[in-house]
Amino acid sequence: MFHVITKVLMQWGKMQERFVVFERDTVIAEDVCETLKSKLPGCEVRIARSLAHVRGMLGSMDRLDALLMAMSRVDYDASGLESEIARLGARVMLLHDSAGSSVREEGAVIRVPRPYTSSMLGRAIAYALPQRQP
């Protein structure tokens, strides 16, 4: 699983400058945010605490590289965000609570089981993204 997350992040890291992290757990959100900023100096990272906040952010943006969301694929599909995300050209990482699930790549969406994210997502970002000079 670590390999799949790392592979996707390495591909994403070649073009990422703008991120939105939708995560209600403040510690995880801030860890991800700090890791991204340390690996990609100059990148813009915004943290959203609610789906309404995500919608507002996306509506005000002209471009987004990646959206990391704590949500299942079913909830993501029901959220109606797919067309807005496609308009922005973003990729999506869904962090979900389905126990026992594996990491899955589905086009521009990667699904990651949430039990692994608190310990693995930061390490995967740190490992996958090359240190960018400011």
N, C-alpha and C positions, 0 to 999 in steps of 0.2 A: 504494500500500500504506500509506504514512504516513497518508493521508486516512482509510482504513478503521479503522486502529488508533485514530487520534485520535477519530473519530466514536463508536466503541464506548466508549472511555474517558470521553468527555464525558457519555455517557448513564449510564455506571456512576458517575461522580463525583458525581452528584446525590444518591446515597444511600449512598455507601461510607464506612464507619467501621472495618470489620474486614477485614483481608487476611491470607492465608497465601501465601507465596512458596515453591514447591518448586523449588529450583535447587541443583545440586551445585557449580556454579562460584561460589565465594565472592564474587568481585569483582562479577559481574553481580547476584547476590542482594542484596548490600549497596548497590549503586548504585540498584537498584529501590526498596529499602527506604528509603534516604535521600531519594530523589525523592518518594516517596509521603508521607513524614513532613513534608517541607518544604512540599509543596503542600496537605496536609490535616492541619494541626496538630491533635493530639489523637487522630488515628486510631491504631489498634492494628495493627501489622504483625509477623507471626511468620515466621521462616524455618525451613523444614524441609529436612533434608539427605537423607532417605530416604523411600520410600513408607510404611514402617512408622511413621515419625515423623508423616507426614501423617495416616495413619489415627488415630493416637493423639490428635493435635490435634483432628481433626474430631469424634471421639467425645466429647471433653470440652467441646465448644462448644455453645451453644444457638442461636447465630446467626453467620453468616459472609456477608460481602458479595461477596468475590471471591477466587478461588484462581488464582494464576498458576503454571503447572506446566511444567517442561521435560520434555515427553513427547509422543509421537505420539498420534493419535486411536485407533489400534489398541491401543496400550498403555493408554491411558486407559479405553477400553471394557473391556479385560481386567482392569483394576485392581479393578473392583467398587466404585468410589467414587461412581458416579453417583447411587445412591439416597441415600447419606449427604449428598452435596452438595445434592441436591434437598430433603432434609429441612431443611437449613440455609438454603435459599433463595438459595444463592450462584450467581454467574456464574463461568465458567471461561475462562481464556486459556491455551491450549496452545502452548508454544514447541517446535517440532519440527524435526528435522534433514532433512526431505525437501527436497533441493536443487531449485530451480526452481519450487517450489510458490508459489501466491499466498495472500494472506490470505483466509480464509473465515469467514463468520459462519454458525453452525448453531444457531439458537435461543439458548440460554444459553451456548453454547461458541463461542469465536473461536479459529481456528487461525492461528498466525503462524510463517512459516519462520524457523528459528533463526539462519541466517546474518545476518539483519537485526536481530536483537534486541539484541545488545550495543551497537550504535551508535544504534538507532532507538527502542527501547522507552523509555529514559529521556527522550529528547527528546519522544516522543509523550505521555508522562505529564505532563511539564512544560508542554507546550503545551495539552493538553486540559483539565487540571484547573485550575479557577480557584483563585487563592490564597485560602485560608480564613484568617480572622483567629482567633487563639487565644482 
